[in-house]
Amino acid sequence: MRRIVDTEPLPIKLWLDDIEAGALQQAKNLANLPFAFKWIAVMPDCHQGYGMPIGGVLAARDVVVPNAVGVDIGCGMCAVRASLRGIDREALKTVLAGVRSRVPLGFAHHRHREEWSGFDRAPDLPVIQRELDAARFQLGTLGGGNHFIELQRGPDGAVWIMLHSGSRNFGLKVATEYHRQARRLCESRGYSLPDADLAYLPMDTKEASDYLAAMNFALDFAKENRFRMVENVKQALLDVLPASFGETINIHHNYAAVETHYGAEVVVHRKGATAAAAGQTGLVPGSQGATSYVVRGKGNPESFMSCSHGAGRRMGRNQARRQLNLEKEQRDLDRRGIIHSLRGVKDLDEAAGAYKDIAQVMRDQEDLVEVVTELTPLAVIKG
């Protein structure tokens, strides 16, 4: 932990030295919530979000806050190690072409419905049922924004597959619907809020039960979504070179869960934060072209056993497009031999220059996780 802000009813524990003013104000708003437990934990990749900062961890007593999970419910990471020791550039290009033919990117969907037993377990809630038919075409698709597929190299030369994606449209629809219900409930009961974006649902309400059911289904969908894509990337690799694969790591970093901390049962909201219980395996990706990490949690109770979910933005998307130099960003990646996705100015919002230094983020959270494997990028596909 780097420092503590103690100007609010609850302390704010920060795992970074520099925090933008908007994100700090959001953390202060969290610290003024009557149900917040112990303190607010802010991870080193923190930046401003809606209601709650990305990279924030809120433990709450007896309530759930939809915007403390956010609109990308179940967004997370997946990675697997291949037995390959190295891969040349031409083989990489062939693998990438195979990935693009197998995994729909951006707004693209599959042409045919995907089968998954989880669809039969979907909760009977309008917000889920309305999306089910479209979701059958979206399962195993990457999406856009900061979602990516990378091929990487470990310190022993082994090739790794890593990807970042979530629950597709389920997350947005569930978050929007239940934040609306939370605002309506708080207004009807006269609850005072430091920010309307922090409207909440008491756990003893039907609205909270419905939200958690919808959220958990979105988590299941997101996990299966990542698994399907990894399997397709594996096949694209096997089409080029023989390989075997290790155990797949598949984790979320936008969710809420009932956990026990300091002897109390609380709802831990991780918005852009990864669980890091003692011995728990996690993934902390860098920005495009930067190092990523397989980590092992240290179970630090002060962070509610959490760590960062990545490098974290240092520029907004529009700011990055205005201020970053496309040619410079491209040269930096080309010089290192990385096959990248920087084609035009519109891609600068996902350039390395738009993100914090992942090495500094890792130094700031040495008390939260230990590095198991450091992964260097070889090629990246963006949504």
Secondary structure, DSSP 8 states (H G I E B T S, - for coil): --EEE-SSSS-EEES-S---HHHHHHHHHHHT-TTEEEEEEEEEEEE--SSS-EEEEEEESSEE-GGGT-SSTT-EEEEEEEEEE---HHHHHHHHHHHHHHS--TT---SS----GGGGG--S-HHHHTTHHHHHHHTT---STT-EEEEEE-TTSEEEEEEEE--THHHHHHHHHHHHHHHHHHHHHT---SSGGG--EETTSHHHHHHHHHHHHHHHHHHHHHHHHHHHHHHHHHTTS---B---EEEESEEEEEEEETTEEEEEEEESEEE--TT-EEEE--STTS-EEEEEE---GGGTSEEESSS-BSS-HHHHHHHS-HHHHHHHHHHTT-B----SGGGGGGSGGGB--HHHHHHHTTTTEEEEEEEEEEEEEE-
